[in-house]
Amino acid sequence: MKTIELLAPARDISVAIAAINCGADAVYIGAQRFGARKGASNTLQDIEKLVLYAHKFHARVYATVNTILFDSELKAARDLIVDLYNIGIDAIIFQDMAILEMDLPPVPLHASTQCDNYDIEKIKFLDKIGISRIVLARELSLEEIKMIRQEVSCELECFVHGSLCVSLSGRCYMSASLGGRSANRGECAQVCRKSYVLTDAKGKVISDGKHILSLKDMDRSDYLPELIESGITSFKIEGRLKDKAYVKNIVSYYRRKIDDFLAGNCDFVRSSSGKSYISFTPDPERTFNRGFTDYLLKGYREKLLSPLTPKSQGKYIGKIIAVESKRFSTENVELLNNGDGLLIISKDGIVSGLRVNKIEDGYVYPFNFIPLSKGDLVYRNSDIVFEKDLLIDEEERLIDVSMEFKDVDSGFELSVADCDKNTVTVHENLPKILSQKDISETINLIKTQLSKTGNSIFKAESISVVLSNSFFLRLSIINNMRRKALEELEAMRIQNYKREVQGPLNGAVVYPYKEIDYRWNVSNKMAENFYRKHGVEYIKPAFEIKSSGDENLMTSRMCLRYENDLCKRINSGAVFADPFILFDGINYFTVSFDCDRCLMIIKKRE
C-alpha cells in the first residue's frame, strides 16, 4: 500500500506539537541558521524534544537547511546537518547543491522547491542522482505533475495550501535587488505585497496603486484525490511564520479531507499513527487568507491576484443593506459577534477596516465608524469566537490499543497491542484470592480501571478480561499494571521507529545543461565543484555574489496581461504598447511576456 503524508509547517516546537496533535504526519521546522524563514529558527534542544514527541506517533520531522550558502558557512552548515541527524531528524530540506558534496550521515535529502523544481530536466537530474524526495514548484499543473511522475522514481511532494510567491521559487531577486534582503538567504522583504502603478510603454495607466503582484492564497483541498492519483505522496501546507491557531485550523481541515479519501481507498494509508481529537470545526476561511485559488492546477482559468489588499481578507459575510448614523446593517448580520474585525470593500474597490463594538437589533455598531455605503462588501477577517475556540481547544492525539487481561498460574497478566503491531505484556505475581463479588462485576471493575489511560498517548479501543473465577484485586494493582504496560509500549514505539536512510548519490550523471547562470544560485566553491563534476562547463555566480544589473528579478506564471483582461488569446482587441512598466514610487521595472511559455519577466529599469 502507498502511504500518504500530510506535512505541516512549524514556527516553533509549540506549533509543531499542535500540528502533530491535530493530525500532521510530518512537520518541517527551521534550526538556528540556514532556513528560508529567518524569523522561524529553533534550538537543537527544542528540535530534539520535538523529534522524540513526533516519533511516538511515527510522525516525521524534517529540518530546513534551504538557503544558499557562502564559502565561509559551509563547515557550519555541515556541522548543523550532522547535529540534526544525531538528534533524530528524519530528513533535510536543502537548496544549495554544496550540501550534496558534503560528507554527511545517511539522512534523507529532500530537494526544496527553492531548487527551481519547475524545470523538468532539473527534476529528472535530481532523481537520477538519488535524491529521496523532490518538492515540486507550486506552478505545475496536474497534467505536468502526472508527466513528472512517469519520469522519476523518487517521492514527490507538492504544496496544497498557504501563501504564494509570485515568482518561481528560487528565482526571485527583487527583494535582494531593492534592499539587499535575499529570498534565497531567508530574508525576503515581501516586495510582491507592495502597491504599484502599472502602465504600458506609452504611459497608459493600466492599474494605479493596487497590489498587483500580491497573489491569493493556495487552497487545493478539493483536488486531493486527483493529486494522489497523479503520484503525489506528501501534501505540504505553507506557513512557517504562521501562528498556532492558523496551523491547528488548516492541519485539522486537511486531516479530515485526506481521511475521507483514505476511508474509501484501501490502496492508500496514512504515514503515521493515531487519531486526533479537537473541539472546533476547522474552516480555512476563518483564519488568515487573501482569498483562495487552486493556482494553475488545471491551467490559467481564474484571476490569481488579491490586488486590493495584501492583508487577510477573511470570510465573506454579505453586502451592507443599510447605513445610519454610527451604525449599519449587513446581510447575515447574525453571523457576527462583538469584537469581530471586519474588512469593507467599497464599490470603488477602496478597502477599509473596523472592529465591531456590539451587535444590537440587527445593526452593527463599530468602535470606529467610517464612511460606508449600501452595497459595500463585508468580510470578517478577525473571528473573535473562532479564535477563542482555537485558543482554548486542547487538541490531543491518541493511538488506539487493545488490552487483554487474564489470570495465569502465577497471578495476573496484561497484554497491550497497538495498531503498528507493537505488543507488551506485564505480569503481576500474586496469590489469587477468591472474591465474593460476581465474576461479571469483577470483570467490569477491571475494564473500568484499564480504560483510564490518563495522560498517556493511548486510548483503549477494546478491552478483553478473561478470568477463571472472581478474584480479589486491589485497584492499585490494576492501575500499576496498566501504567507499566503503557509506558513500556510507548518506549517500544520509539525504539521500533525506523528512520529512512539516504542512499549514495550517483556522481556519474551528466547535468542537462552545459552552461548555467545566476538563476542556478551558485554561491560557493563546493556548489561549483558539484556542477563541474556533473559536466557543466560554464558557471556564472549567484546574484548575491555578483550582479550585472540586467538579471530577471522575477519570473512568474502570473500574467499581468491576463489579470487586466489584456491577454490577446482571450481578448483579441486588446490595445497596449510593450513593454509594461511597474513603478513602486521609487523604482521602475520593465515587464515583458513570453507567451509561448506563459511566463512573465520583471527586470529593473535604470
Stockholm file with secondary structure:
# STOCKHOLM 1.0

chainA/1-606         MKTIELLAPARDISVAIAAINCGADAVYIGAQRFGARKGASNTLQDIEKLVLYAHKFHARVYATVNTILFDSELKAARDLIVDLYNIGIDAIIFQDMAILEMDLPPVPLHASTQCDNYDIEKIKFLDKIGISRIVLARELSLEEIKMIRQEVSCELECFVHGSLCVSLSGRCYMSASLGGRSANRGECAQVCRKSYVLTDAKGKVISDGKHILSLKDMDRSDYLPELIESGITSFKIEGRLKDKAYVKNIVSYYRRKIDDFLAGNCDFVRSSSGKSYISFTPDPERTFNRGFTDYLLKGYREKLLSPLTPKSQGKYIGKIIAVESKRFSTENVELLNNGDGLLIISKDGIVSGLRVNKIEDGYVYPFNFIPLSKGDLVYRNSDIVFEKDLLIDEEERLIDVSMEFKDVDSGFELSVADCDKNTVTVHENLPKILSQKDISETINLIKTQLSKTGNSIFKAESISVVLSNSFFLRLSIINNMRRKALEELEAMRIQNYKREVQGPLNGAVVYPYKEIDYRWNVSNKMAENFYRKHGVEYIKPAFEIKSSGDENLMTSRMCLRYENDLCKRINSGAVFADPFILFDGINYFTVSFDCDRCLMIIKKRE
#=GR chainA/1-606 SS CEEEEEEEEESSHHHHHHHHHTTCSEEEEECSSSCSCTTCCCCHHHHHHHHHHHHHTTCEEEEEECSCCCGGGHHHHHHHHHHHHHTTCCEEEECCGGGGGSCCCSCCEEECGGGTTTCHHHHHHHHHHTCSEEECCTTCCHHHHHHHHHHCCSEEEEEEEECCCSSCTTCCCHHHHHHSCCGGGTCCCCGGGSCEEEECTTCCEEEEEECTTCBCEEECGGGHHHHHHTTCCEEEECCTTSCHHHHHHHHHHHHHHHHHHHHTCTTEEESSCCEEECSSCCCGGGSSCSCEECCSTTCSCSCCBCTTCSSCCCEEEEEEEEEETTEEEETTGGGCCTTCEEEEECTTCCEEEEEEEEEETTEEEESSCCCCCTTCEEEEEECHHHHHHHHHCCCEEEEEEEEEEEEETTEEEEEEEETTSCEEEEEEECCCCBCSSCHHHHHHHHHHHHTCCTTSSEEEEEEEEECSSCBCCCHHHHHHHHHHHHHHHHHHHHHHCCCCCCCCCCTTCCCSCSEECGGGCCCSHHHHHHHHHTTCCEECCCTTTCCCSCSEEEEESCCHHHHTTCCTTTCTTCCCCSSEEEECSSCEEEEEEETTTTEEEEEEEC
#=GC SS_cons         CEEEEEEEEESSHHHHHHHHHTTCSEEEEECSSSCSCTTCCCCHHHHHHHHHHHHHTTCEEEEEECSCCCGGGHHHHHHHHHHHHHTTCCEEEECCGGGGGSCCCSCCEEECGGGTTTCHHHHHHHHHHTCSEEECCTTCCHHHHHHHHHHCCSEEEEEEEECCCSSCTTCCCHHHHHHSCCGGGTCCCCGGGSCEEEECTTCCEEEEEECTTCBCEEECGGGHHHHHHTTCCEEEECCTTSCHHHHHHHHHHHHHHHHHHHHTCTTEEESSCCEEECSSCCCGGGSSCSCEECCSTTCSCSCCBCTTCSSCCCEEEEEEEEEETTEEEETTGGGCCTTCEEEEECTTCCEEEEEEEEEETTEEEESSCCCCCTTCEEEEEECHHHHHHHHHCCCEEEEEEEEEEEEETTEEEEEEEETTSCEEEEEEECCCCBCSSCHHHHHHHHHHHHTCCTTSSEEEEEEEEECSSCBCCCHHHHHHHHHHHHHHHHHHHHHHCCCCCCCCCCTTCCCSCSEECGGGCCCSHHHHHHHHHTTCCEECCCTTTCCCSCSEEEEESCCHHHHTTCCTTTCTTCCCCSSEEEECSSCEEEEEEETTTTEEEEEEEC
//
